[in-house]
Amino acid sequence: MDHVTDASPTTPSASVPRWRVWLDAARPKTLPAAIAPVLVGIALAVEAGAFHALAATCALLGAVLIQVGTNYANDAEDFVRGADTAARKGPTRATAAGLVTAGQMRTAAAVAFGLAFAAGIALILRGGWPILAVGLASIASGYAYTAGRYALAYTGLADLFVLVFFGPVAVGGTYYVQALDLPGWVPIAGLGPGFLATAILLANNVRDVEEDRAADKRTLVVRFGRPFGVRLYNHCISGAVVVPAALALVSRDHLGVLAAAVLAALLGRRLVRTLATTEDPAVLNPLLGKTAGLLFLYSVTFALGWVLT
């Protein structure tokens, strides 16, 4: 997904090493968004006495590779569709900068998705057809995020995709491949990181609303306006607060997860204020990274709170 970016735009240069071009195109700062929900799923399995090292490792590797593949596909397709131009407020993208061709970037995306499927073979052998179905759906959604006639990012469906796949699916899938069982409360716990992952996307789309409108990229923010995007961002932060609080209240146990709720409330309030009060890209670019940082810290705090209390 295109929602976590570097702190400031970069200037393309013919002297950039080839490995650096591909590393930057992989968007390393997006990877915590893929790692965070897997950590939560692992923690839930650890507390349940169901930790499985190989399954956990493969789930983590597969999640990261799907994220990389999605980023590569996004780099190519946004350029082809005209969404990435010289007027871009975020970091320069490799395809738009002429550092690689759209065909090369699409090939790289296919390789990343293929490696993700390879990492998931052990999970399929362990978990059976449900894991095959989830894996194929995750890869297909990563491709369809910006590719195809009905690309998720261009129809306003990306927010729902991020909430579901970076939340209940990632957390529930990680738990299932270890425990081979899926209690109903596990996907509910996954809503916490899912809400914050969606907040990252919203911060990106609020920043880029005018560019997206010009490119006919009909995100929810383009469809309903910048104030709507800010409110939805606020609701996502609030949702991340409510999830661990509700789990602690209902279970009357694992009270340590309340630390994640407090963290989201305190840090999230400041982020919401920033998004609501400025349209300056120099301020909004770091906001994306800060939202991603909140997601990672929240997930680690949630995981530790669940295991240790």
C-alpha positions in Angstrom: 0.0 0.0 0.0 1.0 3.5 -0.7 0.2 5.0 2.6 3.5 5.0 4.5 6.2 7.2 2.9 9.6 8.7 3.7 9.7 11.9 5.6 10.5 14.1 2.6 10.6 13.9 -1.2 13.7 12.5 -2.8 15.4 13.7 -5.9 16.0 11.0 -8.6 19.6 10.7 -9.7 21.3 8.6 -12.3 24.0 7.8 -9.8 21.6 6.0 -7.4 22.9 2.4 -7.0 20.6 -0.2 -8.5 20.1 -2.0 -5.1 19.0 1.3 -3.5 16.4 1.9 -6.2 14.8 -1.4 -5.5 15.1 -1.0 -1.7 13.5 2.5 -1.8 10.7 1.2 -4.1 10.0 -1.6 -1.6 9.2 1.3 0.8 10.9 -0.1 4.0 8.8 2.3 6.2 5.6 0.5 5.2 6.9 -2.8 6.4 6.0 -2.3 10.1 2.4 -2.1 9.0 2.8 -5.7 7.7 4.8 -6.9 10.7 2.6 -5.3 13.5 -0.5 -7.5 13.2 1.6 -10.7 12.8 3.3 -9.8 16.1 -0.1 -9.5 17.7 -1.2 -12.9 16.3 2.0 -14.5 17.6 1.5 -13.1 21.1 -2.1 -14.4 21.2 -0.8 -17.9 20.3 2.1 -17.7 22.8 -0.4 -16.9 25.6 -2.7 -19.8 24.5 0.3 -22.2 24.6 0.0 -22.7 20.8 3.2 -21.0 19.6 4.7 -22.7 16.5 8.0 -21.2 15.5 8.1 -22.3 11.8 4.5 -21.2 11.2 5.1 -17.9 12.9 8.2 -17.2 10.9 6.5 -18.1 7.6 3.5 -15.9 8.4 5.8 -13.0 9.1 7.9 -13.5 5.9 4.8 -13.9 3.8 3.2 -10.7 5.2 6.4 -8.7 4.5 6.7 -10.1 0.9 3.1 -9.4 0.1 3.6 -5.8 1.3 6.7 -5.4 -0.9 4.9 -6.9 -3.9 2.0 -4.5 -3.3 4.4 -1.5 -3.1 6.1 -2.5 -6.3 2.8 -2.9 -8.1 1.6 0.4 -6.8 4.8 2.1 -8.0 4.1 0.9 -11.6 0.4 1.3 -11.7 0.1 4.8 -10.2 2.6 5.9 -12.8 0.7 4.3 -15.7 -2.6 5.8 -14.4 -1.0 9.2 -14.1 -1.4 9.5 -10.3 2.4 9.9 -9.8 3.5 13.1 -11.5 6.1 15.8 -11.0 3.5 17.5 -8.7 3.6 14.6 -6.2 3.9 15.8 -2.6 5.4 12.6 -1.3 8.7 10.9 -2.2 9.6 10.4 -5.8 8.7 6.9 -7.1 11.1 4.8 -9.1 8.9 4.3 -12.2 7.7 7.9 -12.3 11.4 9.1 -12.0 12.5 6.9 -14.9 14.8 4.8 -12.7 13.0 1.6 -13.8 10.3 0.8 -16.4 6.7 -0.1 -15.5 7.4 -3.6 -17.0 10.4 -4.1 -14.7 8.5 -3.0 -11.7 5.6 -5.3 -12.5 8.0 -8.2 -12.9 9.5 -7.3 -9.5 6.0 -7.3 -8.0 5.3 -10.7 -9.5 8.5 -12.1 -8.0 7.7 -10.7 -4.6 4.2 -12.3 -4.7 5.7 -15.6 -5.9 8.1 -15.6 -3.0 5.3 -14.8 -0.6 3.4 -17.9 -1.9 6.5 -20.0 -1.6 6.8 -18.9 2.1 3.2 -19.9 2.6 3.6 -23.5 1.3 4.5 -24.7 4.8 1.5 -22.9 6.2 -0.8 -24.4 3.6 0.5 -27.9 4.4 -0.1 -27.2 8.1 -3.4 -25.3 7.9 -5.0 -26.7 4.8 -7.3 -25.1 2.3 -8.4 -22.1 4.5 -4.8 -20.9 4.5 -4.6 -21.4 0.8 -7.7 -19.3 0.3 -6.5 -16.6 2.6 -3.1 -16.5 1.0 -4.4 -16.3 -2.6 -6.9 -13.6 -1.5 -4.2 -11.6 0.1 -2.0 -11.7 -3.0 -4.9 -11.0 -5.3 -5.9 -8.0 -3.2 -2.3 -6.7 -3.1 -2.2 -6.8 -6.9 -5.7 -5.4 -7.2 -4.9 -2.5 -4.9 -3.8 -0.3 -7.8 -4.0 -2.7 -10.8 -7.0 -3.7 -12.9 -10.1 -1.9 -14.1 -11.6 -1.9 -10.6 -8.4 -1.2 -8.6 -9.2 -0.9 -4.9 -7.3 2.4 -4.4 -9.2 4.0 -7.4 -12.7 3.0 -6.3 -12.7 3.9 -2.6 -12.5 0.3 -1.4 -8.8 0.4 -0.3 -9.7 1.5 3.2 -11.9 -1.5 3.8 -9.2 -3.7 2.3 -6.6 -2.4 4.7 -8.8 -2.7 7.7 -9.6 -6.3 6.9 -6.3 -7.6 5.7 -4.0 -5.7 8.0 -6.3 -6.4 10.9 -8.5 -9.5 11.5 -7.1 -11.5 8.5 -3.4 -10.9 9.5 -4.0 -11.5 13.2 -6.4 -14.3 12.8 -4.4 -16.0 10.1 -1.2 -15.9 12.1 -3.0 -17.3 15.2 -4.7 -20.1 13.2 -1.6 -21.4 11.5 -0.1 -21.9 14.9 -3.1 -23.1 17.0 -5.1 -24.7 14.1 -8.1 -23.1 15.8 -9.7 -19.6 15.7 -11.7 -18.4 18.6 -14.0 -15.5 17.8 -12.2 -13.0 19.9 -9.0 -13.3 17.9 -10.2 -11.5 14.8 -11.8 -8.9 17.1 -8.4 -8.3 18.6 -7.1 -7.8 15.1 -9.4 -4.8 14.6 -7.0 -2.8 16.7 -4.0 -2.8 14.3 -6.4 -2.8 11.4 -7.8 0.5 12.5 -4.4 2.1 12.8 -3.2 0.7 9.4 -6.3 2.3 7.9 -5.4 5.5 9.6 -2.0 5.5 7.8 -3.8 5.2 4.4 -6.2 8.0 5.4 -3.3 10.3 6.3 -1.8 9.6 2.8 -5.1 10.2 1.0 -5.9 13.4 2.9 -2.5 14.8 1.9 -2.9 13.7 -1.7 -6.5 14.6 -2.2 -6.0 17.2 -4.9 -3.5 15.0 -6.9 -5.8 12.0 -6.6 -8.8 14.0 -7.7 -6.9 15.2 -10.8 -5.9 11.6 -11.6 -9.5 10.3 -11.1 -8.3 8.3 -8.1 -11.6 8.2 -6.3 -10.5 7.5 -2.7 -13.0 8.1 0.1 -11.4 11.4 0.8 -11.8 12.4 -2.9 -15.5 11.2 -2.8 -16.5 12.9 0.4 -14.0 15.6 1.1 -11.0 16.4 3.3 -13.0 17.0 6.5 -14.6 13.5 6.1 -11.1 12.0 5.8 -9.9 13.8 9.0 -13.0 12.6 10.9 -12.5 9.0 9.6 -8.9 9.1 10.7 -10.0 10.2 14.1 -12.6 7.4 14.3 -9.8 4.9 13.4 -7.7 6.1 16.3 -10.7 5.9 18.6 -11.4 2.4 17.4 -7.8 1.3 18.2 -8.4 2.7 21.7 -11.7 0.8 22.2 -10.6 -2.6 21.0 -8.1 -3.5 23.8 -10.3 -1.7 26.4 -13.3 -3.8 25.4 -11.3 -7.1 25.4 -9.9 -6.3 28.9 -13.4 -5.4 30.2 -15.1 -8.5 28.7 -12.4 -11.0 29.7 -11.6 -9.3 33.0 -8.1 -10.5 32.3 -5.1 -9.4 30.3 -5.4 -5.9 31.8 -1.9 -5.1 30.4 -3.5 -4.4 27.0 -5.0 -1.3 28.4 -1.5 0.2 28.0 -2.1 0.0 24.2 -5.4 1.8 24.6 -3.7 4.6 26.6 -0.9 4.8 24.1 -3.3 5.2 21.1 -5.3 7.8 23.0 -2.4 10.0 24.0 -0.3 9.8 20.8 -3.3 9.6 18.5 -4.9 12.8 19.8 -1.8 14.7 18.8 -1.8 13.2 15.3 -5.4 14.0 14.7 -4.8 17.6 15.6 -2.0 17.8 13.2 -4.0 16.3 10.3 -6.9 18.6 11.0 -5.0 21.9 11.2 -2.5 21.8 8.3 -2.3 21.0 4.6 1.5 21.6 4.5 3.2 18.5 2.8 6.3 19.2 4.9 4.2 18.4 8.0 2.0 15.8 6.6 4.8 13.6 5.2 6.2 12.9 8.7 2.7 12.4 10.0 2.4 9.2 7.9 5.6 7.8 9.4 4.4 8.8 12.9 1.1 7.0 12.4 3.0 3.9 11.2 5.2 4.3 14.3 2.1 4.4 16.5 0.8 1.2 14.8 4.0 -0.6 15.6 4.3 0.6 19.2 0.6 -0.1 19.8 1.0 -3.7 18.5 4.1 -4.4 20.5 2.4 -2.9 23.6 -0.7 -5.0 23.0 1.3 -8.1 22.5 3.4 -7.7 25.6 0.3 -6.7 27.7 -1.5 -9.8 26.5 1.3 -12.2 27.2 2.5 -10.8 30.5 -0.8 -10.2 32.3 
